[in-house]
Amino acid sequence: MARRPLAFGIRFRDKGRTLRVRGYEGSERGYLVEDARRGRATLRRDHTSLASALRDFAATWRGRLH
């Protein structure tokens, strides 16, 4: 069984905004959610589990609609 369930990562793009989920390279610290927008600094949020990182990703992606 794999120790890292998310081997490659996730990236969604829409109208100058990129939302990305990836595991830390070379360590087992957890997962990173990056929210990059054109003309703004990239926001980075750390998560210890994949479930919390995906929950954050989904909430942020849905939030762009409102």
Jmol script that loads the backbone (N, CA, C; Angstrom):
load data "model"
ATOM      1  N   MET A   1       0.836  -1.180   0.000  1.00  0.00           N
ATOM      2  CA  MET A   1       0.000   0.000   0.000  1.00  0.00           C
ATOM      3  C   MET A   1       0.885   1.248   0.000  1.00  0.00           C
ATOM      4  N   ALA A   2       0.519   2.209  -0.768  1.00  0.00           N
ATOM      5  CA  ALA A   2       1.302   3.431  -0.893  1.00  0.00           C
ATOM      6  C   ALA A   2       1.193   4.274   0.379  1.00  0.00           C
ATOM      7  N   ARG A   3       2.285   4.928   0.718  1.00  0.00           N
ATOM      8  CA  ARG A   3       2.278   5.806   1.886  1.00  0.00           C
ATOM      9  C   ARG A   3       1.726   7.178   1.543  1.00  0.00           C
ATOM     10  N   ARG A   4       1.811   7.565   0.285  1.00  0.00           N
ATOM     11  CA  ARG A   4       1.339   8.871  -0.168  1.00  0.00           C
ATOM     12  C   ARG A   4       0.189   8.672  -1.133  1.00  0.00           C
ATOM     13  N   PRO A   5      -1.062   8.837  -0.698  1.00  0.00           N
ATOM     14  CA  PRO A   5      -2.188   8.593  -1.590  1.00  0.00           C
ATOM     15  C   PRO A   5      -2.284   9.569  -2.757  1.00  0.00           C
ATOM     16  N   LEU A   6      -1.701  10.750  -2.638  1.00  0.00           N
ATOM     17  CA  LEU A   6      -1.739  11.728  -3.718  1.00  0.00           C
ATOM     18  C   LEU A   6      -0.318  11.858  -4.277  1.00  0.00           C
ATOM     19  N   ALA A   7      -0.017  11.128  -5.329  1.00  0.00           N
ATOM     20  CA  ALA A   7       1.349  11.072  -5.837  1.00  0.00           C
ATOM     21  C   ALA A   7       1.718  12.291  -6.684  1.00  0.00           C
ATOM     22  N   PHE A   8       0.789  12.861  -7.449  1.00  0.00           N
ATOM     23  CA  PHE A   8       1.144  13.912  -8.387  1.00  0.00           C
ATOM     24  C   PHE A   8       0.589  15.282  -8.023  1.00  0.00           C
ATOM     25  N   GLY A   9      -0.604  15.366  -7.537  1.00  0.00           N
ATOM     26  CA  GLY A   9      -1.190  16.651  -7.168  1.00  0.00           C
ATOM     27  C   GLY A   9      -2.418  16.983  -7.996  1.00  0.00           C
ATOM     28  N   ILE A  10      -3.002  18.127  -7.666  1.00  0.00           N
ATOM     29  CA  ILE A  10      -4.214  18.609  -8.343  1.00  0.00           C
ATOM     30  C   ILE A  10      -3.991  20.063  -8.711  1.00  0.00           C
ATOM     31  N   ARG A  11      -4.443  20.460  -9.904  1.00  0.00           N
ATOM     32  CA  ARG A  11      -4.362  21.868 -10.289  1.00  0.00           C
ATOM     33  C   ARG A  11      -5.594  22.235 -11.101  1.00  0.00           C
ATOM     34  N   PHE A  12      -6.300  23.271 -10.648  1.00  0.00           N
ATOM     35  CA  PHE A  12      -7.436  23.829 -11.380  1.00  0.00           C
ATOM     36  C   PHE A  12      -7.096  25.261 -11.741  1.00  0.00           C
ATOM     37  N   ARG A  13      -7.479  25.680 -12.955  1.00  0.00           N
ATOM     38  CA  ARG A  13      -7.249  27.055 -13.411  1.00  0.00           C
ATOM     39  C   ARG A  13      -8.545  27.633 -13.939  1.00  0.00           C
ATOM     40  N   ASP A  14      -8.763  28.930 -13.611  1.00  0.00           N
ATOM     41  CA  ASP A  14      -9.957  29.607 -14.099  1.00  0.00           C
ATOM     42  C   ASP A  14      -9.731  31.110 -14.022  1.00  0.00           C
ATOM     43  N   LYS A  15      -9.774  31.782 -15.167  1.00  0.00           N
ATOM     44  CA  LYS A  15      -9.725  33.247 -15.250  1.00  0.00           C
ATOM     45  C   LYS A  15      -8.606  33.876 -14.416  1.00  0.00           C
ATOM     46  N   GLY A  16      -7.400  33.408 -14.606  1.00  0.00           N
ATOM     47  CA  GLY A  16      -6.253  34.002 -13.918  1.00  0.00           C
ATOM     48  C   GLY A  16      -6.039  33.513 -12.506  1.00  0.00           C
ATOM     49  N   ARG A  17      -6.778  32.530 -12.079  1.00  0.00           N
ATOM     50  CA  ARG A  17      -6.619  31.976 -10.737  1.00  0.00           C
ATOM     51  C   ARG A  17      -6.221  30.517 -10.859  1.00  0.00           C
ATOM     52  N   THR A  18      -5.234  30.119 -10.081  1.00  0.00           N
ATOM     53  CA  THR A  18      -4.779  28.739 -10.063  1.00  0.00           C
ATOM     54  C   THR A  18      -4.832  28.230  -8.639  1.00  0.00           C
ATOM     55  N   LEU A  19      -5.463  27.101  -8.454  1.00  0.00           N
ATOM     56  CA  LEU A  19      -5.570  26.461  -7.150  1.00  0.00           C
ATOM     57  C   LEU A  19      -4.906  25.100  -7.265  1.00  0.00           C
ATOM     58  N   ARG A  20      -3.978  24.810  -6.347  1.00  0.00           N
ATOM     59  CA  ARG A  20      -3.156  23.616  -6.470  1.00  0.00           C
ATOM     60  C   ARG A  20      -3.063  22.900  -5.119  1.00  0.00           C
ATOM     61  N   VAL A  21      -3.085  21.581  -5.151  1.00  0.00           N
ATOM     62  CA  VAL A  21      -2.843  20.747  -3.977  1.00  0.00           C
ATOM     63  C   VAL A  21      -1.698  19.822  -4.315  1.00  0.00           C
ATOM     64  N   ARG A  22      -0.724  19.745  -3.414  1.00  0.00           N
ATOM     65  CA  ARG A  22       0.397  18.827  -3.638  1.00  0.00           C
ATOM     66  C   ARG A  22       0.990  18.413  -2.309  1.00  0.00           C
ATOM     67  N   GLY A  23       1.652  17.284  -2.319  1.00  0.00           N
ATOM     68  CA  GLY A  23       2.361  16.818  -1.133  1.00  0.00           C
ATOM     69  C   GLY A  23       3.718  17.488  -1.056  1.00  0.00           C
ATOM     70  N   TYR A  24       4.238  17.578   0.146  1.00  0.00           N
ATOM     71  CA  TYR A  24       5.584  18.121   0.299  1.00  0.00           C
ATOM     72  C   TYR A  24       6.573  17.141  -0.301  1.00  0.00           C
ATOM     73  N   GLU A  25       7.528  17.653  -1.050  1.00  0.00           N
ATOM     74  CA  GLU A  25       8.517  16.785  -1.674  1.00  0.00           C
ATOM     75  C   GLU A  25       9.584  16.370  -0.657  1.00  0.00           C
ATOM     76  N   GLY A  26       9.831  15.084  -0.590  1.00  0.00           N
ATOM     77  CA  GLY A  26      10.929  14.586   0.224  1.00  0.00           C
ATOM     78  C   GLY A  26      10.645  14.494   1.712  1.00  0.00           C
ATOM     79  N   SER A  27       9.440  14.745   2.149  1.00  0.00           N
ATOM     80  CA  SER A  27       9.140  14.620   3.574  1.00  0.00           C
ATOM     81  C   SER A  27       7.711  14.114   3.743  1.00  0.00           C
ATOM     82  N   GLU A  28       7.362  13.816   4.953  1.00  0.00           N
ATOM     83  CA  GLU A  28       6.013  13.328   5.228  1.00  0.00           C
ATOM     84  C   GLU A  28       5.268  14.322   6.103  1.00  0.00           C
ATOM     85  N   ARG A  29       5.483  15.602   5.886  1.00  0.00           N
ATOM     86  CA  ARG A  29       4.866  16.628   6.718  1.00  0.00           C
ATOM     87  C   ARG A  29       3.403  16.839   6.397  1.00  0.00           C
ATOM     88  N   GLY A  30       2.954  16.491   5.246  1.00  0.00           N
ATOM     89  CA  GLY A  30       1.552  16.687   4.910  1.00  0.00           C
ATOM     90  C   GLY A  30       1.371  17.209   3.500  1.00  0.00           C
ATOM     91  N   TYR A  31       0.382  18.090   3.346  1.00  0.00           N
ATOM     92  CA  TYR A  31      -0.007  18.586   2.031  1.00  0.00           C
ATOM     93  C   TYR A  31      -0.080  20.107   2.038  1.00  0.00           C
ATOM     94  N   LEU A  32       0.069  20.688   0.878  1.00  0.00           N
ATOM     95  CA  LEU A  32       0.092  22.130   0.704  1.00  0.00           C
ATOM     96  C   LEU A  32      -0.986  22.532  -0.298  1.00  0.00           C
ATOM     97  N   VAL A  33      -1.777  23.548   0.057  1.00  0.00           N
ATOM     98  CA  VAL A  33      -2.782  24.117  -0.851  1.00  0.00           C
ATOM     99  C   VAL A  33      -2.284  25.506  -1.224  1.00  0.00           C
ATOM    100  N   GLU A  34      -2.115  25.755  -2.515  1.00  0.00           N
ATOM    101  CA  GLU A  34      -1.645  27.052  -3.006  1.00  0.00           C
ATOM    102  C   GLU A  34      -2.748  27.722  -3.817  1.00  0.00           C
ATOM    103  N   ASP A  35      -3.010  28.978  -3.495  1.00  0.00           N
ATOM    104  CA  ASP A  35      -4.032  29.771  -4.179  1.00  0.00           C
ATOM    105  C   ASP A  35      -3.329  30.967  -4.816  1.00  0.00           C
ATOM    106  N   ALA A  36      -3.133  30.925  -6.133  1.00  0.00           N
ATOM    107  CA  ALA A  36      -2.412  31.984  -6.855  1.00  0.00           C
ATOM    108  C   ALA A  36      -3.388  32.740  -7.752  1.00  0.00           C
ATOM    109  N   ARG A  37      -3.331  34.053  -7.663  1.00  0.00           N
ATOM    110  CA  ARG A  37      -4.151  34.906  -8.524  1.00  0.00           C
ATOM    111  C   ARG A  37      -3.258  35.917  -9.213  1.00  0.00           C
ATOM    112  N   ARG A  38      -3.663  36.305 -10.392  1.00  0.00           N
ATOM    113  CA  ARG A  38      -2.912  37.282 -11.162  1.00  0.00           C
ATOM    114  C   ARG A  38      -2.855  38.603 -10.388  1.00  0.00           C
ATOM    115  N   GLY A  39      -1.648  39.126 -10.186  1.00  0.00           N
ATOM    116  CA  GLY A  39      -1.486  40.416  -9.529  1.00  0.00           C
ATOM    117  C   GLY A  39      -1.516  40.368  -8.012  1.00  0.00           C
ATOM    118  N   ARG A  40      -1.557  39.177  -7.408  1.00  0.00           N
ATOM    119  CA  ARG A  40      -1.585  39.035  -5.949  1.00  0.00           C
ATOM    120  C   ARG A  40      -0.540  38.025  -5.501  1.00  0.00           C
ATOM    121  N   ALA A  41      -0.216  38.090  -4.230  1.00  0.00           N
ATOM    122  CA  ALA A  41       0.722  37.113  -3.664  1.00  0.00           C
ATOM    123  C   ALA A  41       0.025  35.752  -3.545  1.00  0.00           C
ATOM    124  N   THR A  42       0.798  34.693  -3.670  1.00  0.00           N
ATOM    125  CA  THR A  42       0.273  33.338  -3.560  1.00  0.00           C
ATOM    126  C   THR A  42       0.013  33.003  -2.099  1.00  0.00           C
ATOM    127  N   LEU A  43      -1.190  32.515  -1.816  1.00  0.00           N
ATOM    128  CA  LEU A  43      -1.531  32.080  -0.466  1.00  0.00           C
ATOM    129  C   LEU A  43      -1.220  30.596  -0.345  1.00  0.00           C
ATOM    130  N   ARG A  44      -0.534  30.220   0.741  1.00  0.00           N
ATOM    131  CA  ARG A  44      -0.176  28.819   0.970  1.00  0.00           C
ATOM    132  C   ARG A  44      -0.726  28.379   2.320  1.00  0.00           C
ATOM    133  N   ARG A  45      -1.396  27.219   2.317  1.00  0.00           N
ATOM    134  CA  ARG A  45      -1.954  26.684   3.549  1.00  0.00           C
ATOM    135  C   ARG A  45      -1.492  25.239   3.711  1.00  0.00           C
ATOM    136  N   ASP A  46      -0.979  24.925   4.902  1.00  0.00           N
ATOM    137  CA  ASP A  46      -0.480  23.586   5.217  1.00  0.00           C
ATOM    138  C   ASP A  46      -1.580  22.749   5.848  1.00  0.00           C
ATOM    139  N   HIS A  47      -1.575  21.458   5.511  1.00  0.00           N
ATOM    140  CA  HIS A  47      -2.534  20.506   6.082  1.00  0.00           C
ATOM    141  C   HIS A  47      -1.798  19.220   6.425  1.00  0.00           C
ATOM    142  N   THR A  48      -2.187  18.609   7.535  1.00  0.00           N
ATOM    143  CA  THR A  48      -1.527  17.365   7.944  1.00  0.00           C
ATOM    144  C   THR A  48      -2.115  16.145   7.255  1.00  0.00           C
ATOM    145  N   SER A  49      -3.352  16.246   6.781  1.00  0.00           N
ATOM    146  CA  SER A  49      -3.976  15.090   6.124  1.00  0.00           C
ATOM    147  C   SER A  49      -4.473  15.472   4.731  1.00  0.00           C
ATOM    148  N   LEU A  50      -4.587  14.470   3.890  1.00  0.00           N
ATOM    149  CA  LEU A  50      -5.103  14.679   2.547  1.00  0.00           C
ATOM    150  C   LEU A  50      -6.566  15.102   2.584  1.00  0.00           C
ATOM    151  N   ALA A  51      -7.335  14.540   3.506  1.00  0.00           N
ATOM    152  CA  ALA A  51      -8.756  14.875   3.609  1.00  0.00           C
ATOM    153  C   ALA A  51      -8.957  16.357   3.909  1.00  0.00           C
ATOM    154  N   SER A  52      -8.182  16.902   4.825  1.00  0.00           N
ATOM    155  CA  SER A  52      -8.350  18.327   5.149  1.00  0.00           C
ATOM    156  C   SER A  52      -7.867  19.216   4.004  1.00  0.00           C
ATOM    157  N   ALA A  53      -6.831  18.788   3.286  1.00  0.00           N
ATOM    158  CA  ALA A  53      -6.348  19.563   2.139  1.00  0.00           C
ATOM    159  C   ALA A  53      -7.396  19.581   1.024  1.00  0.00           C
ATOM    160  N   LEU A  54      -8.022  18.442   0.756  1.00  0.00           N
ATOM    161  CA  LEU A  54      -9.059  18.384  -0.280  1.00  0.00           C
ATOM    162  C   LEU A  54     -10.308  19.154   0.130  1.00  0.00           C
ATOM    163  N   ARG A  55     -10.639  19.141   1.411  1.00  0.00           N
ATOM    164  CA  ARG A  55     -11.781  19.918   1.905  1.00  0.00           C
ATOM    165  C   ARG A  55     -11.529  21.408   1.707  1.00  0.00           C
ATOM    166  N   ASP A  56     -10.315  21.861   2.020  1.00  0.00           N
ATOM    167  CA  ASP A  56      -9.936  23.259   1.827  1.00  0.00           C
ATOM    168  C   ASP A  56      -9.958  23.623   0.342  1.00  0.00           C
ATOM    169  N   PHE A  57      -9.414  22.732  -0.496  1.00  0.00           N
ATOM    170  CA  PHE A  57      -9.400  22.938  -1.937  1.00  0.00           C
ATOM    171  C   PHE A  57     -10.818  23.109  -2.475  1.00  0.00           C
ATOM    172  N   ALA A  58     -11.727  22.202  -2.077  1.00  0.00           N
ATOM    173  CA  ALA A  58     -13.107  22.247  -2.567  1.00  0.00           C
ATOM    174  C   ALA A  58     -13.826  23.506  -2.098  1.00  0.00           C
ATOM    175  N   ALA A  59     -13.634  23.886  -0.845  1.00  0.00           N
ATOM    176  CA  ALA A  59     -14.289  25.087  -0.318  1.00  0.00           C
ATOM    177  C   ALA A  59     -13.779  26.337  -1.016  1.00  0.00           C
ATOM    178  N   THR A  60     -12.487  26.403  -1.268  1.00  0.00           N
ATOM    179  CA  THR A  60     -11.905  27.556  -1.956  1.00  0.00           C
ATOM    180  C   THR A  60     -12.374  27.621  -3.398  1.00  0.00           C
ATOM    181  N   TRP A  61     -12.416  26.471  -4.083  1.00  0.00           N
ATOM    182  CA  TRP A  61     -12.846  26.448  -5.480  1.00  0.00           C
ATOM    183  C   TRP A  61     -14.317  26.829  -5.607  1.00  0.00           C
ATOM    184  N   ARG A  62     -15.155  26.339  -4.704  1.00  0.00           N
ATOM    185  CA  ARG A  62     -16.566  26.714  -4.713  1.00  0.00           C
ATOM    186  C   ARG A  62     -16.730  28.199  -4.371  1.00  0.00           C
ATOM    187  N   GLY A  63     -15.879  28.728  -3.506  1.00  0.00           N
ATOM    188  CA  GLY A  63     -15.951  30.121  -3.092  1.00  0.00           C
ATOM    189  C   GLY A  63     -15.708  31.104  -4.224  1.00  0.00           C
ATOM    190  N   ARG A  64     -15.041  30.682  -5.269  1.00  0.00           N
ATOM    191  CA  ARG A  64     -14.773  31.592  -6.396  1.00  0.00           C
ATOM    192  C   ARG A  64     -16.044  31.951  -7.146  1.00  0.00           C
ATOM    193  N   LEU A  65     -17.102  31.158  -6.958  1.00  0.00           N
ATOM    194  CA  LEU A  65     -18.351  31.403  -7.662  1.00  0.00           C
ATOM    195  C   LEU A  65     -19.186  32.524  -7.032  1.00  0.00           C
ATOM    196  N   HIS A  66     -18.870  32.850  -5.787  1.00  0.00           N
ATOM    197  CA  HIS A  66     -19.688  33.844  -5.070  1.00  0.00           C
ATOM    198  C   HIS A  66     -18.968  35.156  -4.912  1.00  0.00           C
TER     199      HIS A  66
END
end "model"
wireframe off; spacefill off
backbone 0.3
color backbone group
